[in-house]
Amino acid sequence: MKKIIGRRHFLRAAAGAAVVAPAAISLPRLALAQTAKTAAAHKANAAPAGPKVTLSVRDLGAVADGKANDTEAIQQTIDRCSVLGGGEVVFPAGDYSTGALVLRSNVRLHIEQGASLMGVAELTAYPLSQVRWEGHWIKGYSALISAQDSDNIGIAGPGRIVGNPAIRGRIERSTRLRLPALLEFTNCRNVNVENCDTSNGGMWSIHPTYCENVAFKNVLVHSGADGIDVDSCRNVTIDGCDFTTSDDCISLKSGRGEEGNTINGPTENVHISNCTFSDSYFACIGIGSETSAGIRNVHIDHCRCTGARTQAIYIKTRIGRGAFIEDIYVNGFDASGARQGFLRINVLGSGKHDENPVPGLAGIPTVRNFRFSNIRVHDVPVLVEATEIDPQKPLVGFTLENVTGTCATGIFLANIRDAAIRNVNVTGYSGALLNTHNVTGTGLAGAKPLAPGKMPKMPEPVPEPATPYKLQ
């Protein structure tokens, strides 16, 4: 199977002055191949059964005293492992101070118990390249560990990967450059990160972009921003991970505005299971708001929210994004400590307005087939708020079933077709349990009209631009 990304390069990587210079990023062709052969190809392209060679970074000169800069020794070990046909690069116990590292095809990093990869504070140690940020490709600093156009790569613990605490924020104020992520994989296939402890400051922590067949298993994610941002990827598994973040624990994205819509790299086939989420600023799981290539087929099973500043789950986009969010399935979710509610759906006005929005009717996102079942809530202020939906493109297919627990207020729905509400047995709420406007379906008997203050406010339509958009 061909890679998910074409080899045509339309963005030029900026020059970097550090020892390790990442390869130029390949951006996708205008349409990503989506065929019935994906599953068979995934199996055929599975990672090799085991490493061919095993190399220790200590043998090639890494000191691991937390003071000496081990970047060159580590990168030479990775490169040697690659040219020898691939295998495992081992980090014995110790503190490895390092700048940006580039992972190669068929190489797995094994960070042993008591070992820590610790990013240095100097931004010159993170070469400049093209990086994706909030749905656009911009100039920015490379991640602590990155890979581009690579297959069959991995990182395994139980050791630690730690971004330097001196690098805080997401954008460098003086230059407007995006700051380094912790782990960033671009246009890669067969990526596995497992059984390790990760920690980063103010930038998104883990960021796969244009990747296929990606798995994060039993990873501890501590982040001063987002935990894992799945960006225009296909076939992604996040299982058994524990998140403590300041922004979305997991965010699913696919580009913003005409750039994202023209590139057309959706995020699809994502399975999130057996995870625990604690977020201090935004949502546990955010679907959007950069959705201009679409998001589809997301399964969230047997997860638990222990704290969120807003909602446990927030599905979000805006007029001018276009594309779609469809086939979202949530089953067996336990939500407590969500300070604004269990679920919010806002497809009218969430996220940054793009300078080149998708105009007209095409710019109104299509939303369909959302199912939430076997949900337990504990003292959430709002059970469901799903009113911010355009009546020109209503949400088609919304199921809420088998819900128990306590909430302060109930369900608020607007502009929905084929809703199904059944077996919602919650207590503690005031007012009507079900409040609707322009909603059809089953289980709606006894619903009260949506109060004027809950009615959605329609944004202005996006006009056609004077000059047609051109990707450049």
C-alpha positions as CSV (number, residue, x, y, z in Angstrom):
1,M,0.0,0.0,0.0
2,K,1.2,3.5,-0.8
3,K,1.9,5.9,2.0
4,I,-1.0,8.0,3.1
5,I,0.9,11.1,2.0
6,G,2.1,11.8,-1.5
7,R,5.7,12.7,-2.2
8,R,4.9,16.1,-3.7
9,H,6.4,18.7,-1.5
10,F,4.8,22.1,-1.6
11,L,6.2,23.6,1.6
12,R,9.9,24.2,2.0
13,A,11.6,23.3,5.3
14,A,13.4,26.3,6.8
15,A,17.1,25.9,7.5
16,G,18.2,24.9,11.0
17,A,21.5,25.6,12.6
18,A,21.7,22.6,15.1
19,V,23.6,19.4,14.6
20,V,20.4,17.3,13.9
21,A,18.4,18.6,10.9
22,P,15.1,16.9,10.2
23,A,14.2,16.0,6.7
24,A,11.7,18.2,4.8
25,I,8.1,17.4,5.5
26,S,6.0,15.9,2.8
27,L,2.4,17.2,2.5
28,P,-0.4,15.2,1.0
29,R,-1.8,15.2,-2.4
30,L,-5.1,17.0,-2.8
31,A,-7.0,13.8,-2.0
32,L,-6.0,11.0,0.3
33,A,-6.5,7.5,-1.1
34,Q,-9.4,5.8,0.7
35,T,-10.0,2.3,-0.5
36,A,-11.4,-1.0,0.8
37,K,-7.8,-2.4,0.8
38,T,-6.8,-0.4,3.8
39,A,-7.2,-3.2,6.4
40,A,-5.4,-5.8,4.3
41,A,-2.6,-3.4,3.6
42,H,-2.3,-2.5,7.2
43,K,-1.8,-6.2,8.0
44,A,0.6,-6.7,5.1
45,N,2.7,-3.7,6.2
46,A,2.9,-4.7,9.9
47,A,6.1,-3.9,11.7
48,P,8.9,-6.5,11.7
49,A,8.6,-9.2,14.3
50,G,11.7,-8.0,16.2
51,P,14.8,-5.9,16.2
52,K,17.7,-6.9,13.9
53,V,20.4,-5.2,16.0
54,T,20.5,-3.9,19.6
55,L,22.7,-0.9,20.3
56,S,23.3,1.0,23.5
57,V,23.7,4.7,23.4
58,R,26.3,4.4,26.1
59,D,28.5,2.4,23.7
60,L,28.6,5.3,21.2
61,G,29.5,7.9,23.8
62,A,26.4,9.0,25.7
63,V,27.3,10.1,29.2
64,A,23.8,10.2,30.9
65,D,24.9,12.4,33.8
66,G,22.2,15.0,33.2
67,K,24.8,17.7,32.4
68,A,26.7,16.6,29.3
69,N,24.9,17.1,26.0
70,D,24.2,13.6,24.6
71,T,22.5,14.7,21.4
72,E,25.2,13.7,19.0
73,A,25.9,10.3,20.6
74,I,22.2,9.4,20.7
75,Q,21.6,10.5,17.1
76,Q,24.6,8.6,15.9
77,T,23.3,5.5,17.6
78,I,19.9,5.9,15.9
79,D,21.5,6.5,12.6
80,R,23.8,3.5,12.9
81,C,20.9,1.2,13.9
82,S,19.1,2.4,10.8
83,V,21.9,1.8,8.3
84,L,22.5,-1.7,9.9
85,G,18.9,-2.6,8.9
86,G,17.0,-1.4,11.9
87,G,16.5,-2.7,15.4
88,E,16.5,-1.4,19.0
89,V,18.3,1.6,20.5
90,V,18.7,1.1,24.3
91,F,18.9,3.8,26.9
92,P,20.2,2.2,30.2
93,A,19.4,4.0,33.5
94,G,20.6,7.6,33.6
95,D,19.7,11.1,32.7
96,Y,20.3,11.9,29.0
97,S,20.4,15.6,28.3
98,T,19.5,16.1,24.6
99,G,18.3,18.4,21.9
100,A,16.1,17.3,19.0
101,L,16.4,13.7,17.9
102,V,15.1,12.2,14.6
103,L,13.8,8.6,14.6
104,R,14.5,6.5,11.5
105,S,12.5,3.7,9.8
106,N,12.7,0.3,11.5
107,V,14.2,1.7,14.7
108,R,12.7,1.4,18.2
109,L,13.9,3.4,21.2
110,H,13.9,1.4,24.5
111,I,14.1,3.7,27.5
112,E,14.8,1.4,30.4
113,Q,13.7,1.7,34.0
114,G,15.5,4.6,35.6
115,A,16.4,6.3,32.3
116,S,15.2,9.8,31.3
117,L,15.5,11.6,28.0
118,M,15.6,15.3,29.1
119,G,15.2,18.1,26.6
120,V,17.7,21.0,26.8
121,A,16.6,24.5,27.3
122,E,18.3,26.1,24.3
123,L,15.9,26.6,21.4
124,T,18.8,26.4,18.9
125,A,18.9,22.7,19.7
126,Y,15.5,22.2,18.0
127,P,16.0,22.9,14.3
128,L,13.5,24.9,12.3
129,S,11.1,23.2,9.9
130,Q,7.5,23.3,8.7
131,V,5.2,22.2,11.5
132,R,1.5,22.0,11.8
133,W,-0.1,24.3,14.3
134,E,-3.8,24.9,14.8
135,G,-4.6,23.4,11.4
136,H,-2.0,25.3,9.3
137,W,1.6,24.6,8.3
138,I,3.9,27.2,9.7
139,K,7.6,27.7,10.5
140,G,8.5,26.3,13.9
141,Y,10.8,24.4,16.1
142,S,11.2,20.6,15.8
143,A,10.0,18.3,18.5
144,L,12.3,16.7,21.1
145,I,11.8,13.4,19.2
146,S,10.4,13.5,15.7
147,A,10.1,11.3,12.7
148,Q,9.2,12.1,9.1
149,D,8.4,9.8,6.2
150,S,9.4,6.8,8.4
151,D,7.9,3.3,8.8
152,N,7.9,0.8,11.6
153,I,9.1,3.0,14.4
154,G,8.6,2.9,18.1
155,I,9.3,4.2,21.6
156,A,9.0,1.9,24.6
157,G,9.5,2.5,28.3
158,P,9.3,2.2,31.2
159,G,11.6,5.2,31.3
160,R,10.7,8.9,30.9
161,I,10.7,11.5,28.2
162,V,10.7,15.0,29.6
163,G,10.5,18.4,27.8
164,N,12.6,21.2,29.3
165,P,10.4,23.2,31.8
166,A,12.1,26.4,30.7
167,I,10.4,26.1,27.3
168,R,6.9,27.3,28.1
169,G,4.0,28.4,26.0
170,R,3.1,27.4,22.4
171,I,4.4,30.3,20.4
172,E,7.7,32.2,20.8
173,R,6.6,35.7,21.4
174,S,9.4,37.5,19.7
175,T,9.4,35.4,16.5
176,R,5.9,33.9,16.4
177,L,7.5,30.5,15.8
178,R,5.7,27.4,17.2
179,L,7.6,26.0,20.1
180,P,8.8,22.3,20.3
181,A,6.4,19.5,20.8
182,L,7.6,16.5,22.8
183,L,6.9,13.7,20.3
184,E,5.9,14.5,16.7
185,F,5.5,12.0,13.8
186,T,4.8,13.3,10.3
187,N,3.8,11.1,7.4
188,C,4.8,7.9,9.1
189,R,3.3,4.4,9.1
190,N,3.3,1.7,11.9
191,V,4.1,3.9,14.9
192,N,4.0,2.4,18.4
193,V,4.6,4.3,21.7
194,E,4.1,2.2,24.8
195,N,4.7,1.9,28.5
196,C,6.5,5.1,29.0
197,D,6.1,8.3,31.0
198,T,6.0,11.6,29.1
199,S,6.0,15.2,30.4
200,N,5.9,18.5,28.5
201,G,5.3,22.2,29.2
202,G,3.2,24.6,27.3
203,M,3.1,23.1,23.8
204,W,1.1,20.1,22.5
205,S,2.8,17.1,23.9
206,I,2.3,14.2,21.4
207,H,1.4,15.1,17.8
208,P,1.0,12.5,15.0
209,T,0.2,14.2,11.7
210,Y,-0.5,12.5,8.3
211,C,0.2,9.1,9.9
212,E,-1.3,5.7,9.4
213,N,-1.4,2.8,11.8
214,V,-0.5,4.5,15.1
215,A,-0.8,3.0,18.6
216,F,-0.3,4.6,22.0
217,K,-0.6,2.0,24.8
218,N,-0.1,2.4,28.5
219,V,1.4,5.8,28.2
220,L,1.4,8.4,31.1
221,V,0.8,11.8,29.6
222,H,1.6,14.9,31.7
223,S,1.2,18.1,29.7
224,G,0.9,21.8,30.2
225,A,-1.2,21.9,27.0
226,D,-2.8,19.1,25.0
227,G,-1.9,15.5,25.6
228,I,-2.3,13.7,22.3
229,D,-3.3,15.6,19.2
230,V,-4.3,13.2,16.3
231,D,-4.0,15.4,13.2
232,S,-5.1,14.1,9.8
233,C,-4.3,10.5,10.7
234,R,-5.8,7.1,9.9
235,N,-6.1,3.9,12.0
236,V,-5.2,5.2,15.5
237,T,-5.4,3.3,18.8
238,I,-5.1,5.0,22.2
239,D,-5.5,2.4,24.9
240,G,-4.8,2.2,28.6
241,C,-3.3,5.7,28.8
242,D,-3.5,8.1,31.7
243,F,-3.7,11.8,31.1
244,T,-3.1,14.8,33.3
245,T,-3.2,17.9,31.1
246,S,-3.9,21.6,31.1
247,D,-5.8,21.6,27.8
248,D,-7.6,18.8,25.9
249,C,-6.3,15.4,27.0
250,I,-7.0,14.1,23.5
251,S,-7.9,16.3,20.5
252,L,-8.8,15.1,17.0
253,K,-8.0,17.5,14.2
254,S,-7.8,17.6,10.4
255,G,-6.8,21.1,9.3
256,R,-8.4,24.6,9.2
257,G,-10.0,26.6,6.5
258,E,-9.3,26.4,2.8
259,E,-5.8,25.0,3.4
260,G,-7.1,22.0,5.4
261,N,-10.1,21.6,3.1
262,T,-8.0,21.6,0.0
263,I,-5.3,19.2,1.3
264,N,-8.1,16.9,2.3
265,G,-6.5,14.7,4.9
266,P,-9.2,13.5,7.3
267,T,-8.8,11.9,10.6
268,E,-10.5,8.5,10.6
269,N,-10.7,5.2,12.3
270,V,-9.7,6.2,15.8
271,H,-10.2,3.9,18.8
272,I,-9.8,5.3,22.3
273,S,-10.3,2.8,25.1
274,N,-9.6,2.2,28.8
275,C,-8.1,5.7,29.4
276,T,-8.3,8.0,32.4
277,F,-8.5,11.8,31.9
278,S,-7.9,14.8,34.1
279,D,-7.8,18.2,32.5
280,S,-7.4,21.5,34.3
281,Y,-8.4,24.0,31.6
282,F,-10.5,22.5,28.8
283,A,-12.1,19.2,27.8
284,C,-11.0,15.6,28.3
285,I,-11.8,14.7,24.7
286,G,-12.1,17.4,22.1
287,I,-13.2,16.5,18.6
288,G,-12.2,19.6,16.6
289,S,-12.2,22.5,16.2
290,E,-9.8,22.1,13.2
291,T,-12.0,19.8,11.1
292,S,-11.7,21.1,7.6
293,A,-10.8,17.8,6.1
294,G,-13.3,15.8,8.2
295,I,-13.3,13.4,11.2
296,R,-15.0,10.1,11.0
297,N,-15.4,6.7,12.7
298,V,-14.3,7.4,16.2
299,H,-14.9,4.8,18.9
300,I,-14.5,5.8,22.6
301,D,-14.9,2.8,24.9
302,H,-14.7,2.3,28.7
303,C,-13.0,5.6,29.6
304,R,-13.2,7.8,32.7
305,C,-13.1,11.5,33.2
306,T,-12.0,12.5,36.7
307,G,-11.9,16.2,36.1
308,A,-12.4,18.8,33.3
309,R,-12.7,22.6,33.4
310,T,-15.3,22.4,30.6
311,Q,-16.9,19.2,29.3
312,A,-15.9,15.6,29.5
313,I,-16.5,15.5,25.7
314,Y,-16.7,18.5,23.4
315,I,-17.5,18.1,19.7
316,K,-16.6,21.5,18.1
317,T,-16.1,23.3,14.8
318,R,-17.5,26.4,13.2
319,I,-19.0,27.9,10.0
320,G,-16.2,28.2,7.5
321,R,-14.6,24.9,8.4
322,G,-16.7,22.8,6.0
323,A,-16.2,19.0,5.7
324,F,-17.8,16.7,8.2
325,I,-17.8,15.1,11.7
326,E,-19.6,11.7,11.5
327,D,-19.8,8.2,13.1
328,I,-18.9,9.1,16.6
329,Y,-19.5,6.3,19.1
330,V,-19.1,6.6,22.9
331,N,-19.8,3.6,25.1
332,G,-19.2,3.0,28.8
333,F,-18.0,6.5,29.7
334,D,-17.8,7.6,33.4
335,A,-17.7,11.4,33.9
336,S,-17.1,13.2,37.2
337,G,-15.5,16.5,38.0
338,A,-16.6,18.0,34.6
339,R,-17.3,21.6,35.6
340,Q,-19.5,22.5,32.6
341,G,-21.1,19.3,31.7
342,F,-20.8,15.8,30.2
343,L,-21.3,16.6,26.5
344,R,-21.3,19.8,24.3
345,I,-21.8,19.9,20.6
346,N,-21.0,23.3,19.0
347,V,-20.6,23.3,15.2
348,L,-21.4,27.0,14.8
349,G,-18.6,29.1,16.3
350,S,-15.9,27.2,18.2
351,G,-12.3,27.8,17.5
352,K,-10.3,30.4,15.7
353,H,-11.8,32.1,12.6
354,D,-9.7,31.3,9.6
355,E,-8.3,34.0,7.3
356,N,-9.4,31.8,4.3
357,P,-12.7,30.1,5.4
358,V,-14.6,27.7,3.2
359,P,-17.4,29.8,1.8
360,G,-21.1,29.3,1.3
361,L,-23.1,26.2,2.0
362,A,-19.9,24.0,1.7
363,G,-18.5,25.9,4.6
364,I,-21.2,24.7,7.0
365,P,-20.0,21.4,8.5
366,T,-22.0,18.2,8.0
367,V,-22.6,16.3,11.2
368,R,-24.2,12.9,11.5
369,N,-24.5,9.7,13.4
370,F,-23.4,10.4,17.0
371,R,-24.2,7.7,19.6
372,F,-23.6,7.8,23.4
373,S,-24.5,4.8,25.4
374,N,-24.0,3.4,28.9
375,I,-22.9,6.7,30.4
376,R,-22.5,7.4,34.1
377,V,-22.4,11.0,35.3
378,H,-21.6,12.4,38.7
379,D,-22.9,15.8,39.6
380,V,-22.3,17.4,36.2
381,P,-23.9,20.9,35.7
382,V,-25.4,20.0,32.3
383,L,-26.0,16.5,31.0
384,V,-26.0,17.4,27.3
385,E,-25.8,20.8,25.5
386,A,-26.3,20.3,21.7
387,T,-28.0,23.4,20.5
388,E,-25.3,25.2,18.4
389,I,-26.2,23.5,15.1
390,D,-27.1,25.1,11.8
391,P,-30.7,24.3,10.8
392,Q,-29.5,24.3,7.1
393,K,-27.4,21.2,8.0
394,P,-29.0,19.7,11.1
395,L,-27.3,16.9,13.0
396,V,-28.7,13.7,11.5
397,G,-28.7,10.8,13.9
398,F,-28.2,11.4,17.6
399,T,-28.6,8.6,20.2
400,L,-28.4,9.0,23.9
401,E,-29.2,5.8,25.8
402,N,-28.7,4.1,29.1
403,V,-27.6,7.1,31.1
404,T,-27.4,7.1,34.9
405,G,-26.1,9.4,37.7
406,T,-26.7,13.0,38.9
407,C,-26.8,16.3,37.1
408,A,-27.9,19.8,37.8
409,T,-29.7,20.3,34.5
410,G,-30.7,18.0,31.8
411,I,-30.6,17.7,28.0
412,F,-30.8,20.7,25.6
413,L,-31.2,19.9,21.8
414,A,-31.7,22.0,18.7
415,N,-31.8,21.3,15.0
416,I,-31.5,17.5,15.1
417,R,-33.1,14.9,12.9
418,D,-33.5,11.2,13.9
419,A,-32.8,11.7,17.6
420,A,-33.3,8.7,19.9
421,I,-33.5,9.3,23.6
422,R,-34.0,6.2,25.8
423,N,-33.3,4.9,29.3
424,V,-32.0,8.2,30.7
425,N,-32.3,7.8,34.5
426,V,-30.6,10.7,36.2
427,T,-31.5,12.5,39.4
428,G,-30.8,15.9,41.0
429,Y,-31.7,18.1,38.1
430,S,-34.0,21.2,38.1
431,G,-36.3,22.1,35.3
432,A,-37.3,19.8,32.5
433,L,-35.1,16.8,31.7
434,L,-35.5,17.2,28.0
435,N,-35.6,20.6,26.2
436,T,-35.8,20.8,22.4
437,H,-36.2,23.1,19.4
438,N,-36.6,21.7,15.8
439,V,-35.9,18.2,16.8
440,T,-37.5,15.0,15.5
441,G,-37.1,11.4,16.5
442,T,-38.1,9.0,19.2
443,G,-38.1,9.3,23.0
444,L,-39.0,13.0,22.8
445,A,-42.4,12.8,24.5
446,G,-42.8,15.4,27.3
447,A,-40.0,17.6,26.0
448,K,-40.2,21.3,26.8
449,P,-39.5,24.0,24.3
450,L,-36.0,25.4,24.5
451,A,-35.9,28.6,26.5
452,P,-35.1,31.8,24.5
453,G,-31.7,32.0,26.3
454,K,-30.7,28.6,25.0
455,M,-31.6,29.2,21.4
456,P,-28.6,29.1,19.1
457,K,-27.3,32.4,17.6
458,M,-26.6,32.0,13.9
459,P,-23.3,33.4,12.6
460,E,-23.1,35.4,9.4
461,P,-22.6,33.2,6.3
462,V,-19.2,33.1,4.8
463,P,-19.2,35.0,1.5
464,E,-17.4,33.9,-1.7
465,P,-13.9,35.6,-1.8
466,A,-13.1,38.1,-4.5
467,T,-10.1,35.9,-5.5
468,P,-10.5,32.1,-5.4
469,Y,-8.2,30.4,-2.9
470,K,-5.0,28.9,-4.1
471,L,-2.9,26.5,-2.0
472,Q,0.6,27.8,-1.8
